[in-house]
Amino acid sequence: MGTMVHVTVPDTPYQVRRAPTQYRASRQIERILDAAARVVAEKGFSAATTADIAKAATVSIGSVYRYFPDKIAVTKAVAERNALRFQARVQEAVGEIAPEEWRAAVELAYSVYVDMCRNDDGFRAISGAGLAAGELEEHGQFDDPLASAFSDLLVGRFGFADTPALRATLLQCVTVGDVLTRLAFRLVPLGHEDTLDQTRRIIVDLVAAHAP
């Protein structure tokens, strides 16, 4: 396995084997990530192969391996990209919320998450409501990027103390949210509203223990 390097393509940092030197190569990487999201959404993570991803991206399998050693690395990159997109939408949505209104911010963050699950099959497949982080952890250490994004929001915008306990709780929030949101989308194609409401309340209650 070659050394992985960290790059930005465009506005989306993730690790690749070889940094692209031209914009066309950068767009090819984005196409590979888009294809990976579609393939996992259609076939599931376990059934998806690197060859499937290459075919969906209309690139050679060698092009995929040029940047990613395996489907695990591709999937992690998609998860990181999803987390950044989620974080950007939440940051915009909570822009006018006062720091003391953290409950409203947490509820809004979950609403953004649900909306992204409803409208982006790739997001739903790989972030939360489809692919649990545990499926990647089997192959090595995996720090859930959504939990990190959630932590950064509460610490940077709403005055929460950045402690290991907070980070652990937010990982719990993402894990519980993952399971229950997946259930909501199994019950009803657009998400079972009562299940989603219950999930929102559970997340707020977990976060409340760390409120400033």
C-alpha positions as CSV (number, residue, x, y, z in Angstrom):
1,M,0.0,0.0,0.0
2,G,1.4,3.4,-1.0
3,T,1.6,6.4,1.3
4,M,-1.6,8.3,1.6
5,V,-1.5,12.1,1.3
6,H,-4.0,14.7,2.2
7,V,-5.4,17.0,-0.5
8,T,-8.2,19.4,-1.2
9,V,-10.4,18.7,-4.3
10,P,-12.1,21.2,-4.5
11,D,-13.1,22.2,-0.9
12,T,-13.1,18.5,0.0
13,P,-10.1,17.3,1.9
14,Y,-9.5,13.5,2.0
15,Q,-6.6,11.1,1.8
16,V,-5.4,9.8,-1.6
17,R,-2.4,7.8,-2.7
18,R,-1.2,10.3,-5.2
19,A,-2.0,14.1,-5.2
20,P,-3.6,15.2,-8.5
21,T,-1.6,17.7,-10.4
22,Q,-4.3,18.9,-12.8
23,Y,-7.9,20.0,-12.3
24,R,-9.1,17.2,-14.7
25,A,-7.5,14.6,-12.4
26,S,-9.2,16.2,-9.4
27,R,-12.6,16.0,-11.1
28,Q,-11.9,12.3,-11.8
29,I,-11.4,11.7,-8.1
30,E,-14.7,13.4,-7.4
31,R,-16.4,11.2,-10.1
32,I,-14.9,8.1,-8.3
33,L,-16.4,9.3,-5.0
34,D,-19.8,10.0,-6.6
35,A,-19.7,6.5,-8.2
36,A,-18.8,4.9,-4.9
37,A,-21.7,6.5,-3.2
38,R,-24.1,5.3,-5.9
39,V,-22.8,1.8,-5.9
40,V,-23.0,1.4,-2.1
41,A,-26.5,2.9,-2.2
42,E,-27.5,0.3,-4.8
43,K,-25.6,-2.8,-3.7
44,G,-24.6,-2.3,-0.1
45,F,-21.1,-1.9,1.2
46,S,-20.3,-5.6,1.5
47,A,-21.4,-6.4,-2.0
48,A,-19.8,-3.4,-3.7
49,T,-16.4,-3.9,-5.3
50,T,-13.7,-1.6,-6.6
51,A,-14.5,-2.9,-10.1
52,D,-18.1,-1.8,-9.6
53,I,-17.0,1.7,-8.6
54,A,-14.7,2.0,-11.6
55,K,-17.5,0.9,-13.9
56,A,-20.0,3.4,-12.4
57,A,-17.4,6.2,-12.7
58,T,-16.6,5.2,-16.3
59,V,-12.9,5.0,-15.5
60,S,-10.4,2.1,-15.5
61,I,-9.9,0.2,-12.3
62,G,-6.3,1.3,-12.5
63,S,-7.5,4.9,-12.2
64,V,-9.3,4.0,-8.9
65,Y,-6.2,2.3,-7.6
66,R,-4.1,5.3,-8.6
67,Y,-5.8,7.3,-5.8
68,F,-7.3,4.7,-3.4
69,P,-5.8,1.3,-2.4
70,D,-9.2,-0.3,-1.9
71,K,-12.9,0.3,-1.5
72,I,-12.4,1.0,2.2
73,A,-10.3,4.1,1.4
74,V,-12.8,5.2,-1.2
75,T,-15.7,4.8,1.2
76,K,-13.9,6.7,4.0
77,A,-13.3,9.5,1.6
78,V,-17.0,9.7,0.7
79,A,-17.9,9.7,4.4
80,E,-15.5,12.6,5.0
81,R,-16.9,14.5,2.1
82,N,-20.5,13.9,3.4
83,A,-19.5,15.1,6.8
84,L,-18.1,18.3,5.3
85,R,-21.2,18.9,3.3
86,F,-23.3,18.3,6.4
87,Q,-21.2,20.6,8.4
88,A,-21.4,23.4,5.8
89,R,-25.1,23.2,5.6
90,V,-25.5,23.2,9.4
91,Q,-23.1,26.1,9.9
92,E,-25.3,28.1,7.4
93,A,-28.5,27.0,9.0
94,V,-27.5,28.0,12.6
95,G,-26.0,31.3,11.6
96,E,-28.7,33.4,13.3
97,I,-29.2,31.2,16.4
98,A,-27.9,32.7,19.7
99,P,-25.1,30.7,21.5
100,E,-27.5,29.9,24.4
101,E,-30.0,28.3,22.0
102,W,-27.9,25.2,21.6
103,R,-31.0,22.9,21.8
104,A,-32.5,24.6,18.7
105,A,-29.2,24.2,16.9
106,V,-29.0,20.5,17.7
107,E,-32.5,19.9,16.5
108,L,-31.8,21.9,13.4
109,A,-28.6,19.9,12.8
110,Y,-30.6,16.7,12.9
111,S,-33.2,18.1,10.6
112,V,-30.5,18.9,8.1
113,Y,-29.1,15.4,8.4
114,V,-32.6,13.9,7.8
115,D,-33.1,16.2,4.8
116,M,-29.7,15.1,3.3
117,C,-30.7,11.4,3.9
118,R,-34.0,12.0,2.0
119,N,-32.5,13.8,-0.9
120,D,-29.1,12.2,-1.4
121,D,-29.0,8.4,-1.8
122,G,-25.2,8.5,-1.5
123,F,-25.3,10.4,1.8
124,R,-28.0,8.1,3.1
125,A,-26.0,5.0,2.1
126,I,-22.7,6.0,3.6
127,S,-23.4,8.6,6.3
128,G,-25.6,7.4,9.1
129,A,-28.8,6.0,7.6
130,G,-27.1,3.2,5.6
131,L,-23.5,2.4,6.3
132,A,-22.6,2.2,10.0
133,A,-19.1,3.2,10.8
134,G,-18.5,-0.2,12.3
135,E,-18.4,-1.7,8.8
136,L,-15.3,0.3,8.3
137,E,-13.8,-0.2,11.8
138,E,-13.5,-3.9,11.0
139,H,-10.6,-3.0,8.8
140,G,-8.9,-0.5,11.1
141,Q,-9.4,2.6,13.2
142,F,-12.2,4.8,12.0
143,D,-13.1,8.1,13.6
144,D,-16.6,9.0,12.6
145,P,-16.4,12.3,10.7
146,L,-20.0,13.3,11.5
147,A,-19.3,13.0,15.2
148,S,-16.2,15.2,14.8
149,A,-18.3,17.8,12.8
150,F,-20.9,17.8,15.5
151,S,-18.3,18.3,18.2
152,D,-16.7,21.2,16.3
153,L,-20.1,22.9,15.9
154,L,-20.9,22.8,19.6
155,V,-17.5,23.8,20.8
156,G,-16.8,26.5,18.3
157,R,-20.3,28.0,18.0
158,F,-22.1,27.2,21.2
159,G,-19.5,27.3,23.9
160,F,-19.3,23.6,24.9
161,A,-16.1,22.5,26.6
162,D,-14.1,20.3,24.3
163,T,-13.6,17.3,26.5
164,P,-13.2,13.5,25.9
165,A,-16.6,13.0,27.6
166,L,-18.3,15.4,25.1
167,R,-16.6,13.6,22.1
168,A,-17.7,10.3,23.5
169,T,-21.3,11.5,23.9
170,L,-21.4,12.9,20.4
171,L,-20.1,9.6,19.0
172,Q,-23.0,8.0,20.9
173,C,-25.4,10.5,19.4
174,V,-24.2,9.7,15.9
175,T,-24.4,5.9,16.6
176,V,-27.9,6.1,18.1
177,G,-29.0,8.5,15.3
178,D,-27.6,6.1,12.7
179,V,-29.5,3.1,14.0
180,L,-32.8,4.9,14.5
181,T,-32.7,6.9,11.3
182,R,-32.0,3.8,9.4
183,L,-35.1,2.3,11.0
184,A,-37.2,5.3,10.1
185,F,-36.2,5.0,6.4
186,R,-37.0,1.3,6.5
187,L,-40.4,1.9,7.9
188,V,-41.3,4.7,5.4
189,P,-39.4,5.7,2.3
190,L,-39.1,9.3,3.3
191,G,-38.6,8.5,7.0
192,H,-41.1,7.6,9.7
193,E,-41.9,10.9,11.4
194,D,-42.5,9.6,14.9
195,T,-39.2,7.6,14.9
196,L,-37.4,10.7,13.6
197,D,-38.9,12.8,16.4
198,Q,-37.9,10.3,19.0
199,T,-34.4,10.2,17.7
200,R,-34.2,14.0,17.8
201,R,-35.3,14.0,21.4
202,I,-32.8,11.4,22.4
203,I,-29.9,13.3,20.8
204,V,-30.9,16.5,22.5
205,D,-31.1,14.7,25.9
206,L,-27.6,13.2,25.4
207,V,-26.1,16.5,24.5
208,A,-27.8,18.3,27.5
209,A,-25.5,16.7,30.0
210,H,-22.6,18.7,28.5
211,A,-24.4,22.1,28.0
212,P,-22.4,25.1,29.2
